[in-house]
Amino acid sequence: MSATDKAKNKAEELSGKVKEKVGKTTGDANREQEGRADQTKSDLKTAGEKVKDAFKR
C-alpha cells in the first residue's frame, strides 16, 4: 500500500469519525450514519490494499 493510499484512507476514516461525533452531538441520525459508513468504507479499502500487497509478494 502506498503512503498516498494510506493517507487518503486515514483522512476518510477521520472525516467519518468527525461526522459521527457531530451527528451524535446534534442529534442528526443521518449524519451519524454517514460517519459510520465513511469509516467502514475506509476500513474496507485498507483491507483490500493489504490483500493486494500480500499477493504482490
C-alpha distance matrix in Angstrom:
0.0 3.7 6.6 8.2 6.4 6.8 10.2 11.2 10.6 12.5 15.1 15.7 16.2 18.6 20.4 21.0 22.4 24.6 25.9 26.6 28.6 30.5 31.3 32.7 34.6 36.2 36.7 34.7 33.4 31.7 29.6 28.8 27.7 25.5 23.8 23.2 21.9 19.4 18.1 18.0 16.2 13.4 13.4 13.3 10.4 8.3 10.1 9.5 5.7 6.7 9.5 8.1 6.3 9.8 11.7 10.4 12.2
3.7 0.0 3.8 5.3 5.3 6.4 8.7 10.1 10.8 12.4 14.3 15.6 16.7 18.5 20.0 21.3 22.8 24.5 25.9 27.2 28.9 30.5 31.7 33.3 34.8 36.3 37.2 35.2 34.3 32.4 30.0 29.5 28.8 26.2 24.4 24.4 23.2 20.2 19.3 19.8 17.7 14.7 15.5 15.7 12.4 10.8 13.2 12.6 8.9 10.4 13.2 11.3 9.7 13.3 14.8 12.9 14.6
6.6 3.8 0.0 3.8 5.5 5.0 6.1 8.6 9.9 10.4 12.1 14.2 15.2 16.3 18.1 19.8 20.9 22.4 24.2 25.6 26.9 28.4 30.0 31.5 32.8 34.4 35.6 33.7 33.2 31.5 28.7 28.3 28.0 25.4 23.3 23.6 22.9 19.6 18.6 19.7 17.9 14.6 15.6 16.7 13.6 11.7 14.7 14.8 11.3 12.6 15.8 14.6 12.8 16.1 18.1 16.4 17.7
8.2 5.3 3.8 0.0 3.8 5.4 5.1 6.2 8.6 9.9 10.5 12.3 14.2 15.3 16.4 18.3 20.0 21.1 22.5 24.3 25.8 26.9 28.4 30.3 31.5 32.8 34.0 31.9 31.5 29.5 26.8 26.8 26.4 23.5 21.7 22.4 21.3 17.9 17.6 18.9 16.6 13.5 15.4 16.2 12.8 11.9 15.3 14.8 11.8 14.0 16.9 15.4 14.4 18.0 19.6 17.9 19.9
6.4 5.3 5.5 3.8 0.0 3.8 5.4 5.1 6.1 8.5 9.8 10.6 12.2 14.2 15.3 16.5 18.4 20.0 21.0 22.5 24.5 25.7 26.8 28.7 30.3 31.5 32.4 30.1 29.3 27.3 24.9 24.7 23.9 21.1 19.6 19.8 18.4 15.3 14.9 15.7 13.3 10.3 12.1 12.5 9.0 8.4 11.7 11.2 8.5 11.0 13.8 12.5 12.2 15.7 17.2 16.2 18.4
6.8 6.4 5.0 5.4 3.8 0.0 3.8 5.5 5.2 6.1 8.5 9.9 10.5 12.2 14.1 15.3 16.5 18.3 19.9 21.0 22.6 24.3 25.6 27.0 28.6 30.2 31.1 29.3 28.5 26.9 24.3 23.6 23.2 20.8 18.6 18.7 18.0 14.9 13.6 14.8 13.2 9.7 10.8 12.2 9.4 7.5 11.0 11.7 9.0 10.5 13.9 13.5 12.6 15.6 17.9 17.1 18.7
10.2 8.7 6.1 5.1 5.4 3.8 0.0 3.8 5.5 5.1 6.0 8.6 9.8 10.4 12.1 14.1 15.2 16.4 18.2 19.8 21.1 22.4 24.1 25.7 26.8 28.3 29.7 27.8 27.5 25.9 23.0 22.6 22.7 20.0 17.7 18.5 18.1 14.6 13.7 15.7 14.2 10.7 12.6 14.5 11.8 10.5 14.2 14.9 12.6 14.2 17.6 17.1 16.3 19.4 21.5 20.6 22.3
11.2 10.1 8.6 6.2 5.1 5.5 3.8 0.0 3.8 5.5 5.1 6.2 8.6 9.9 10.5 12.3 14.3 15.4 16.4 18.3 20.1 21.0 22.3 24.4 25.7 26.8 27.9 25.7 25.3 23.3 20.6 20.6 20.3 17.4 15.6 16.6 15.6 12.0 12.0 13.8 11.6 8.6 11.5 12.8 9.9 9.9 13.6 13.8 12.1 14.6 17.4 16.8 16.8 20.0 21.7 21.1 23.3
10.6 10.8 9.9 8.6 6.1 5.2 5.5 3.8 0.0 3.8 5.4 5.1 6.2 8.7 9.8 10.5 12.4 14.3 15.3 16.5 18.5 20.0 20.9 22.6 24.4 25.7 26.4 24.4 23.5 21.7 19.2 18.8 18.2 15.6 13.7 13.9 13.0 9.7 9.0 10.5 8.7 5.2 7.7 9.4 7.1 6.7 10.5 11.3 10.2 12.3 15.1 15.2 15.5 18.2 20.2 20.2 22.2
12.5 12.4 10.4 9.9 8.5 6.1 5.1 5.5 3.8 0.0 3.8 5.4 5.0 6.1 8.5 9.7 10.5 12.3 14.2 15.2 16.6 18.3 19.8 21.1 22.5 24.3 25.3 23.7 23.1 21.9 19.0 18.2 18.3 16.1 13.4 13.9 14.0 10.7 9.1 11.6 10.9 7.3 9.0 11.8 10.3 9.0 12.5 14.2 12.9 14.2 17.4 17.9 17.6 20.1 22.5 22.5 24.0
15.1 14.3 12.1 10.5 9.8 8.5 6.0 5.1 5.4 3.8 0.0 3.8 5.4 5.1 6.0 8.5 9.9 10.6 12.2 14.1 15.4 16.4 18.2 20.0 21.0 22.4 23.7 21.9 21.9 20.3 17.2 17.0 17.5 14.8 12.3 13.8 13.8 10.1 9.8 12.8 11.7 8.7 11.5 14.0 12.3 11.9 15.5 16.7 15.6 17.4 20.4 20.5 20.5 23.2 25.4 25.2 27.0
15.7 15.6 14.2 12.3 10.6 9.9 8.6 6.2 5.1 5.4 3.8 0.0 3.8 5.5 5.0 6.1 8.7 9.9 10.5 12.2 14.3 15.3 16.3 18.3 19.9 20.9 21.8 19.7 19.2 17.4 14.5 14.5 14.4 11.5 9.4 10.8 10.3 6.5 6.9 9.7 8.3 6.1 9.4 11.5 10.2 10.9 14.1 15.1 14.8 16.9 19.5 19.8 20.4 23.0 24.9 25.1 27.2
16.2 16.7 15.2 14.2 12.2 10.5 9.8 8.6 6.2 5.0 5.4 3.8 0.0 3.8 5.4 5.1 6.3 8.8 9.9 10.5 12.5 14.3 15.2 16.6 18.4 20.0 20.7 19.0 18.2 17.1 14.3 13.3 13.4 11.4 8.5 8.9 9.5 6.4 4.7 8.0 8.2 5.6 7.7 10.7 10.5 10.3 13.1 15.0 15.0 16.3 19.0 20.0 20.4 22.5 24.8 25.4 27.0
18.6 18.5 16.3 15.3 14.2 12.2 10.4 9.9 8.7 6.1 5.1 5.5 3.8 0.0 3.8 5.3 5.0 6.2 8.6 9.8 10.6 12.3 14.1 15.4 16.5 18.3 19.6 18.3 18.2 17.4 14.1 13.2 14.3 12.4 9.1 10.6 11.9 8.9 7.6 11.3 11.8 9.4 11.3 14.5 14.1 13.6 16.6 18.6 18.2 19.4 22.3 23.2 23.3 25.5 28.0 28.3 29.8
20.4 20.0 18.1 16.4 15.3 14.1 12.1 10.5 9.8 8.5 6.0 5.0 5.4 3.8 0.0 3.8 5.4 5.1 6.2 8.6 10.0 10.6 12.2 14.3 15.3 16.4 17.8 15.9 16.2 14.8 11.4 11.4 12.6 10.0 7.3 9.9 10.7 7.5 8.0 11.6 11.5 10.0 12.7 15.3 14.8 15.3 18.3 19.7 19.6 21.4 24.0 24.6 25.1 27.5 29.6 29.9 31.8
21.0 21.3 19.8 18.3 16.5 15.3 14.1 12.3 10.5 9.7 8.5 6.1 5.1 5.3 3.8 0.0 3.8 5.4 5.1 6.1 8.6 9.9 10.4 12.3 14.2 15.3 15.9 14.0 13.5 12.3 9.3 8.6 9.2 7.1 3.9 6.1 7.3 4.9 5.2 8.7 9.4 8.8 11.0 13.5 13.9 14.6 17.0 18.6 19.2 20.8 23.0 24.1 25.0 26.9 29.0 29.8 31.7
22.4 22.8 20.9 20.0 18.4 16.5 15.2 14.3 12.4 10.5 9.9 8.7 6.3 5.0 5.4 3.8 0.0 3.8 5.5 5.1 6.2 8.6 9.8 10.6 12.2 14.2 15.0 14.0 13.7 13.6 10.5 8.8 10.4 9.6 5.8 7.2 9.8 8.2 6.9 10.5 12.1 11.0 12.3 15.4 16.1 16.1 18.3 20.6 21.0 22.0 24.5 25.9 26.4 28.1 30.6 31.4 32.9
24.6 24.5 22.4 21.1 20.0 18.3 16.4 15.4 14.3 12.3 10.6 9.9 8.8 6.2 5.1 5.4 3.8 0.0 3.8 5.4 5.2 6.1 8.5 9.9 10.5 12.1 13.8 12.8 13.5 13.3 9.7 9.0 11.5 10.3 7.1 9.8 12.1 10.2 10.1 13.7 14.8 13.8 15.6 18.5 18.8 19.0 21.6 23.5 23.7 25.0 27.6 28.7 29.1 31.2 33.5 34.1 35.7
25.9 25.9 24.2 22.5 21.0 19.9 18.2 16.4 15.3 14.2 12.2 10.5 9.9 8.6 6.2 5.1 5.5 3.8 0.0 3.8 5.5 5.1 6.0 8.6 9.9 10.5 11.6 9.8 10.4 9.7 6.0 6.0 8.5 7.0 4.6 8.1 10.0 8.8 9.8 12.9 13.8 13.8 15.9 18.2 18.8 19.6 22.0 23.6 24.3 25.8 28.0 29.1 30.0 32.0 34.1 34.9 36.7
26.6 27.2 25.6 24.3 22.5 21.0 19.8 18.3 16.5 15.2 14.1 12.2 10.5 9.8 8.6 6.1 5.1 5.4 3.8 0.0 3.8 5.5 5.1 6.2 8.6 10.0 10.2 9.1 8.8 9.2 6.4 4.0 6.8 7.2 4.4 6.3 9.3 9.3 9.3 11.9 13.8 14.1 15.3 17.8 19.1 19.7 21.5 23.5 24.6 25.7 27.8 29.3 30.2 31.8 34.0 35.2 36.8
28.6 28.9 26.9 25.8 24.5 22.6 21.1 20.1 18.5 16.6 15.4 14.3 12.5 10.6 10.0 8.6 6.2 5.2 5.5 3.8 0.0 3.8 5.4 5.1 6.1 8.6 9.7 9.9 10.6 11.8 8.9 6.9 10.3 10.8 8.1 9.8 13.1 12.7 12.2 15.2 17.2 16.9 18.0 20.9 22.0 22.1 24.1 26.4 27.1 28.0 30.4 31.9 32.5 34.1 36.6 37.5 39.0
30.5 30.5 28.4 26.9 25.7 24.3 22.4 21.0 20.0 18.3 16.4 15.3 14.3 12.3 10.6 9.9 8.6 6.1 5.1 5.5 3.8 0.0 3.8 5.4 5.1 6.0 8.2 7.8 9.8 10.6 7.4 7.1 10.8 10.8 8.9 11.6 14.2 13.7 14.2 17.2 18.6 18.6 20.3 22.9 23.7 24.2 26.4 28.4 29.1 30.3 32.6 33.9 34.6 36.5 38.8 39.6 41.3
31.3 31.7 30.0 28.4 26.8 25.6 24.1 22.3 20.9 19.8 18.2 16.3 15.2 14.1 12.2 10.4 9.8 8.5 6.0 5.1 5.4 3.8 0.0 3.8 5.5 5.3 5.6 4.6 6.0 7.3 4.9 4.3 8.0 8.8 8.1 10.2 12.7 13.1 14.0 16.3 17.9 18.6 20.1 22.3 23.5 24.5 26.3 28.1 29.3 30.6 32.5 33.9 35.0 36.7 38.8 39.9 41.7
32.7 33.3 31.5 30.3 28.7 27.0 25.7 24.4 22.6 21.1 20.0 18.3 16.6 15.4 14.3 12.3 10.6 9.9 8.6 6.2 5.1 5.4 3.8 0.0 3.8 5.6 5.1 6.5 7.2 9.8 8.3 6.1 9.6 11.5 10.1 11.3 14.4 15.2 15.2 17.4 19.6 20.2 21.0 23.5 25.1 25.6 27.1 29.4 30.6 31.5 33.4 35.2 36.1 37.5 39.8 41.1 42.6
34.6 34.8 32.8 31.5 30.3 28.6 26.8 25.7 24.4 22.5 21.0 19.9 18.4 16.5 15.3 14.2 12.2 10.5 9.9 8.6 6.1 5.1 5.5 3.8 0.0 3.8 5.6 7.8 9.9 12.3 10.3 9.2 12.9 14.2 12.7 14.5 17.5 17.8 17.8 20.4 22.4 22.6 23.7 26.4 27.7 28.0 29.9 32.1 33.0 34.0 36.2 37.8 38.5 40.0 42.5 43.5 45.0
36.2 36.3 34.4 32.8 31.5 30.2 28.3 26.8 25.7 24.3 22.4 20.9 20.0 18.3 16.4 15.3 14.2 12.1 10.5 10.0 8.6 6.0 5.3 5.6 3.8 0.0 3.8 5.4 8.7 10.7 9.2 9.4 12.8 13.9 13.3 15.5 17.9 18.4 19.2 21.6 23.2 23.8 25.3 27.6 28.8 29.6 31.5 33.4 34.4 35.7 37.7 39.1 40.1 41.8 44.0 45.0 46.8
36.7 37.2 35.6 34.0 32.4 31.1 29.7 27.9 26.4 25.3 23.7 21.8 20.7 19.6 17.8 15.9 15.0 13.8 11.6 10.2 9.7 8.2 5.6 5.1 5.6 3.8 0.0 3.8 6.0 9.0 8.8 8.3 11.2 13.2 13.2 14.6 17.0 18.2 19.0 20.8 22.7 23.8 25.0 27.0 28.6 29.6 31.1 32.9 34.4 35.5 37.3 38.9 40.1 41.6 43.6 45.0 46.7
34.7 35.2 33.7 31.9 30.1 29.3 27.8 25.7 24.4 23.7 21.9 19.7 19.0 18.3 15.9 14.0 14.0 12.8 9.8 9.1 9.9 7.8 4.6 6.5 7.8 5.4 3.8 0.0 3.8 5.5 5.6 6.4 8.8 10.2 11.0 12.8 14.5 15.7 17.1 18.8 20.3 21.7 23.2 24.8 26.3 27.7 29.2 30.7 32.2 33.7 35.3 36.7 38.1 39.7 41.6 42.9 44.9
33.4 34.3 33.2 31.5 29.3 28.5 27.5 25.3 23.5 23.1 21.9 19.2 18.2 18.2 16.2 13.5 13.7 13.5 10.4 8.8 10.6 9.8 6.0 7.2 9.9 8.7 6.0 3.8 0.0 3.8 5.5 5.0 6.1 8.6 9.9 10.7 12.2 14.3 15.5 16.6 18.3 20.1 21.2 22.6 24.4 25.9 27.1 28.6 30.5 31.8 33.1 34.7 36.3 37.7 39.4 41.0 43.0
31.7 32.4 31.5 29.5 27.3 26.9 25.9 23.3 21.7 21.9 20.3 17.4 17.1 17.4 14.8 12.3 13.6 13.3 9.7 9.2 11.8 10.6 7.3 9.8 12.3 10.7 9.0 5.5 3.8 0.0 3.8 5.4 5.1 6.2 8.7 10.0 10.4 12.3 14.4 15.3 16.3 18.4 20.0 21.0 22.5 24.4 25.7 26.8 28.6 30.4 31.5 32.8 34.6 36.2 37.7 39.1 41.4
29.6 30.0 28.7 26.8 24.9 24.3 23.0 20.6 19.2 19.0 17.2 14.5 14.3 14.1 11.4 9.3 10.5 9.7 6.0 6.4 8.9 7.4 4.9 8.3 10.3 9.2 8.8 5.6 5.5 3.8 0.0 3.8 5.4 5.0 6.2 8.7 9.7 10.5 12.5 14.3 15.2 16.5 18.5 20.0 21.1 22.7 24.4 25.7 27.1 28.8 30.4 31.5 33.1 34.9 36.6 37.7 39.9
28.8 29.5 28.3 26.8 24.7 23.6 22.6 20.6 18.8 18.2 17.0 14.5 13.3 13.2 11.4 8.6 8.8 9.0 6.0 4.0 6.9 7.1 4.3 6.1 9.2 9.4 8.3 6.4 5.0 5.4 3.8 0.0 3.8 5.5 5.1 6.5 8.7 10.0 10.9 12.6 14.4 15.6 16.9 18.7 20.3 21.5 22.9 24.6 26.2 27.5 29.1 30.6 32.0 33.5 35.4 36.8 38.7
27.7 28.8 28.0 26.4 23.9 23.2 22.7 20.3 18.2 18.3 17.5 14.4 13.4 14.3 12.6 9.2 10.4 11.5 8.5 6.8 10.3 10.8 8.0 9.6 12.9 12.8 11.2 8.8 6.1 5.1 5.4 3.8 0.0 3.8 5.3 5.2 6.2 8.7 10.0 10.6 12.2 14.3 15.4 16.5 18.4 20.1 21.1 22.5 24.5 25.9 27.1 28.6 30.3 31.7 33.4 34.9 37.0
25.5 26.2 25.4 23.5 21.1 20.8 20.0 17.4 15.6 16.1 14.8 11.5 11.4 12.4 10.0 7.1 9.6 10.3 7.0 7.2 10.8 10.8 8.8 11.5 14.2 13.9 13.2 10.2 8.6 6.2 5.0 5.5 3.8 0.0 3.8 5.5 5.0 6.1 8.6 9.8 10.4 12.3 14.2 15.2 16.4 18.4 19.9 20.9 22.5 24.4 25.7 26.8 28.6 30.3 31.8 33.1 35.4
23.8 24.4 23.3 21.7 19.6 18.6 17.7 15.6 13.7 13.4 12.3 9.4 8.5 9.1 7.3 3.9 5.8 7.1 4.6 4.4 8.1 8.9 8.1 10.1 12.7 13.3 13.2 11.0 9.9 8.7 6.2 5.1 5.3 3.8 0.0 3.8 5.4 5.1 6.3 8.7 9.9 10.7 12.5 14.4 15.5 16.7 18.6 20.1 21.3 22.9 24.7 25.9 27.2 28.9 30.9 32.0 34.0
23.2 24.4 23.6 22.4 19.8 18.7 18.5 16.6 13.9 13.9 13.8 10.8 8.9 10.6 9.9 6.1 7.2 9.8 8.1 6.3 9.8 11.6 10.2 11.3 14.5 15.5 14.6 12.8 10.7 10.0 8.7 6.5 5.2 5.5 3.8 0.0 3.8 5.5 5.1 6.2 8.6 9.9 10.6 12.4 14.3 15.4 16.6 18.4 20.1 21.2 22.7 24.4 25.8 27.1 29.1 30.6 32.4
21.9 23.2 22.9 21.3 18.4 18.0 18.1 15.6 13.0 14.0 13.8 10.3 9.5 11.9 10.7 7.3 9.8 12.1 10.0 9.3 13.1 14.2 12.7 14.4 17.5 17.9 17.0 14.5 12.2 10.4 9.7 8.7 6.2 5.0 5.4 3.8 0.0 3.8 5.4 5.1 6.1 8.6 9.8 10.5 12.3 14.2 15.3 16.4 18.4 20.0 21.1 22.5 24.3 25.8 27.3 28.8 31.0
19.4 20.2 19.6 17.9 15.3 14.9 14.6 12.0 9.7 10.7 10.1 6.5 6.4 8.9 7.5 4.9 8.2 10.2 8.8 9.3 12.7 13.7 13.1 15.2 17.8 18.4 18.2 15.7 14.3 12.3 10.5 10.0 8.7 6.1 5.1 5.5 3.8 0.0 3.8 5.5 5.1 6.2 8.7 9.9 10.6 12.4 14.3 15.4 16.6 18.5 20.1 21.1 22.6 24.5 26.2 27.2 29.4
18.1 19.3 18.6 17.6 14.9 13.6 13.7 12.0 9.0 9.1 9.8 6.9 4.7 7.6 8.0 5.2 6.9 10.1 9.8 9.3 12.2 14.2 14.0 15.2 17.8 19.2 19.0 17.1 15.5 14.4 12.5 10.9 10.0 8.6 6.3 5.1 5.4 3.8 0.0 3.8 5.4 5.1 6.2 8.7 10.0 10.6 12.4 14.3 15.5 16.7 18.6 20.0 21.2 22.7 24.8 26.0 27.8
18.0 19.8 19.7 18.9 15.7 14.8 15.7 13.8 10.5 11.6 12.8 9.7 8.0 11.3 11.6 8.7 10.5 13.7 12.9 11.9 15.2 17.2 16.3 17.4 20.4 21.6 20.8 18.8 16.6 15.3 14.3 12.6 10.6 9.8 8.7 6.2 5.1 5.5 3.8 0.0 3.8 5.4 5.0 6.2 8.6 9.9 10.5 12.3 14.3 15.4 16.6 18.3 19.9 21.1 22.9 24.6 26.5
16.2 17.7 17.9 16.6 13.3 13.2 14.2 11.6 8.7 10.9 11.7 8.3 8.2 11.8 11.5 9.4 12.1 14.8 13.8 13.8 17.2 18.6 17.9 19.6 22.4 23.2 22.7 20.3 18.3 16.3 15.2 14.4 12.2 10.4 9.9 8.6 6.1 5.1 5.4 3.8 0.0 3.8 5.4 5.2 6.2 8.7 9.9 10.6 12.4 14.3 15.4 16.5 18.4 20.1 21.5 22.8 25.1
13.4 14.7 14.6 13.5 10.3 9.7 10.7 8.6 5.2 7.3 8.7 6.1 5.6 9.4 10.0 8.8 11.0 13.8 13.8 14.1 16.9 18.6 18.6 20.2 22.6 23.8 23.8 21.7 20.1 18.4 16.5 15.6 14.3 12.3 10.7 9.9 8.6 6.2 5.1 5.4 3.8 0.0 3.8 5.4 5.1 6.2 8.6 9.9 10.6 12.4 14.4 15.3 16.5 18.5 20.3 21.3 23.3
13.4 15.5 15.6 15.4 12.1 10.8 12.6 11.5 7.7 9.0 11.5 9.4 7.7 11.3 12.7 11.0 12.3 15.6 15.9 15.3 18.0 20.3 20.1 21.0 23.7 25.3 25.0 23.2 21.2 20.0 18.5 16.9 15.4 14.2 12.5 10.6 9.8 8.7 6.2 5.0 5.4 3.8 0.0 3.8 5.5 5.1 6.2 8.6 9.9 10.6 12.4 14.3 15.3 16.6 18.8 20.2 21.8
13.3 15.7 16.7 16.2 12.5 12.2 14.5 12.8 9.4 11.8 14.0 11.5 10.7 14.5 15.3 13.5 15.4 18.5 18.2 17.8 20.9 22.9 22.3 23.5 26.4 27.6 27.0 24.8 22.6 21.0 20.0 18.7 16.5 15.2 14.4 12.4 10.5 9.9 8.7 6.2 5.2 5.4 3.8 0.0 3.8 5.4 5.1 6.1 8.6 9.8 10.6 12.2 14.2 15.3 16.8 18.6 20.6
10.4 12.4 13.6 12.8 9.0 9.4 11.8 9.9 7.1 10.3 12.3 10.2 10.5 14.1 14.8 13.9 16.1 18.8 18.8 19.1 22.0 23.7 23.5 25.1 27.7 28.8 28.6 26.3 24.4 22.5 21.1 20.3 18.4 16.4 15.5 14.3 12.3 10.6 10.0 8.6 6.2 5.1 5.5 3.8 0.0 3.8 5.4 5.1 6.2 8.7 10.0 10.5 12.3 14.3 15.6 16.7 19.1
8.3 10.8 11.7 11.9 8.4 7.5 10.5 9.9 6.7 9.0 11.9 10.9 10.3 13.6 15.3 14.6 16.1 19.0 19.6 19.7 22.1 24.2 24.5 25.6 28.0 29.6 29.6 27.7 25.9 24.4 22.7 21.5 20.1 18.4 16.7 15.4 14.2 12.4 10.6 9.9 8.7 6.2 5.1 5.4 3.8 0.0 3.8 5.4 5.1 6.3 8.8 9.9 10.5 12.4 14.6 15.5 17.2
10.1 13.2 14.7 15.3 11.7 11.0 14.2 13.6 10.5 12.5 15.5 14.1 13.1 16.6 18.3 17.0 18.3 21.6 22.0 21.5 24.1 26.4 26.3 27.1 29.9 31.5 31.1 29.2 27.1 25.7 24.4 22.9 21.1 19.9 18.6 16.6 15.3 14.3 12.4 10.5 9.9 8.6 6.2 5.1 5.4 3.8 0.0 3.8 5.4 5.1 6.3 8.6 9.8 10.6 12.7 14.5 16.0
9.5 12.6 14.8 14.8 11.2 11.7 14.9 13.8 11.3 14.2 16.7 15.1 15.0 18.6 19.7 18.6 20.6 23.5 23.6 23.5 26.4 28.4 28.1 29.4 32.1 33.4 32.9 30.7 28.6 26.8 25.7 24.6 22.5 20.9 20.1 18.4 16.4 15.4 14.3 12.3 10.6 9.9 8.6 6.1 5.1 5.4 3.8 0.0 3.8 5.4 5.2 6.2 8.6 9.9 10.9 12.6 14.9
5.7 8.9 11.3 11.8 8.5 9.0 12.6 12.1 10.2 12.9 15.6 14.8 15.0 18.2 19.6 19.2 21.0 23.7 24.3 24.6 27.1 29.1 29.3 30.6 33.0 34.4 34.4 32.2 30.5 28.6 27.1 26.2 24.5 22.5 21.3 20.1 18.4 16.6 15.5 14.3 12.4 10.6 9.9 8.6 6.2 5.1 5.4 3.8 0.0 3.8 5.5 5.0 6.1 8.6 10.1 10.6 12.9
6.7 10.4 12.6 14.0 11.0 10.5 14.2 14.6 12.3 14.2 17.4 16.9 16.3 19.4 21.4 20.8 22.0 25.0 25.8 25.7 28.0 30.3 30.6 31.5 34.0 35.7 35.5 33.7 31.8 30.4 28.8 27.5 25.9 24.4 22.9 21.2 20.0 18.5 16.7 15.4 14.3 12.4 10.6 9.8 8.7 6.3 5.1 5.4 3.8 0.0 3.8 5.4 5.0 6.2 8.8 10.0 11.2
9.5 13.2 15.8 16.9 13.8 13.9 17.6 17.4 15.1 17.4 20.4 19.5 19.0 22.3 24.0 23.0 24.5 27.6 28.0 27.8 30.4 32.6 32.5 33.4 36.2 37.7 37.3 35.3 33.1 31.5 30.4 29.1 27.1 25.7 24.7 22.7 21.1 20.1 18.6 16.6 15.4 14.4 12.4 10.6 10.0 8.8 6.3 5.2 5.5 3.8 0.0 3.8 5.4 5.0 6.5 8.9 10.4
8.1 11.3 14.6 15.4 12.5 13.5 17.1 16.8 15.2 17.9 20.5 19.8 20.0 23.2 24.6 24.1 25.9 28.7 29.1 29.3 31.9 33.9 33.9 35.2 37.8 39.1 38.9 36.7 34.7 32.8 31.5 30.6 28.6 26.8 25.9 24.4 22.5 21.1 20.0 18.3 16.5 15.3 14.3 12.2 10.5 9.9 8.6 6.2 5.0 5.4 3.8 0.0 3.8 5.4 5.3 6.5 9.2
6.3 9.7 12.8 14.4 12.2 12.6 16.3 16.8 15.5 17.6 20.5 20.4 20.4 23.3 25.1 25.0 26.4 29.1 30.0 30.2 32.5 34.6 35.0 36.1 38.5 40.1 40.1 38.1 36.3 34.6 33.1 32.0 30.3 28.6 27.2 25.8 24.3 22.6 21.2 19.9 18.4 16.5 15.3 14.2 12.3 10.5 9.8 8.6 6.1 5.0 5.4 3.8 0.0 3.8 5.4 5.1 6.9
9.8 13.3 16.1 18.0 15.7 15.6 19.4 20.0 18.2 20.1 23.2 23.0 22.5 25.5 27.5 26.9 28.1 31.2 32.0 31.8 34.1 36.5 36.7 37.5 40.0 41.8 41.6 39.7 37.7 36.2 34.9 33.5 31.7 30.3 28.9 27.1 25.8 24.5 22.7 21.1 20.1 18.5 16.6 15.3 14.3 12.4 10.6 9.9 8.6 6.2 5.0 5.4 3.8 0.0 3.8 5.5 5.7
11.7 14.8 18.1 19.6 17.2 17.9 21.5 21.7 20.2 22.5 25.4 24.9 24.8 28.0 29.6 29.0 30.6 33.5 34.1 34.0 36.6 38.8 38.8 39.8 42.5 44.0 43.6 41.6 39.4 37.7 36.6 35.4 33.4 31.8 30.9 29.1 27.3 26.2 24.8 22.9 21.5 20.3 18.8 16.8 15.6 14.6 12.7 10.9 10.1 8.8 6.5 5.3 5.4 3.8 0.0 3.8 5.4
10.4 12.9 16.4 17.9 16.2 17.1 20.6 21.1 20.2 22.5 25.2 25.1 25.4 28.3 29.9 29.8 31.4 34.1 34.9 35.2 37.5 39.6 39.9 41.1 43.5 45.0 45.0 42.9 41.0 39.1 37.7 36.8 34.9 33.1 32.0 30.6 28.8 27.2 26.0 24.6 22.8 21.3 20.2 18.6 16.7 15.5 14.5 12.6 10.6 10.0 8.9 6.5 5.1 5.5 3.8 0.0 3.8
12.2 14.6 17.7 19.9 18.4 18.7 22.3 23.3 22.2 24.0 27.0 27.2 27.0 29.8 31.8 31.7 32.9 35.7 36.7 36.8 39.0 41.3 41.7 42.6 45.0 46.8 46.7 44.9 43.0 41.4 39.9 38.7 37.0 35.4 34.0 32.4 31.0 29.4 27.8 26.5 25.1 23.3 21.8 20.6 19.1 17.2 16.0 14.9 12.9 11.2 10.4 9.2 6.9 5.7 5.4 3.8 0.0
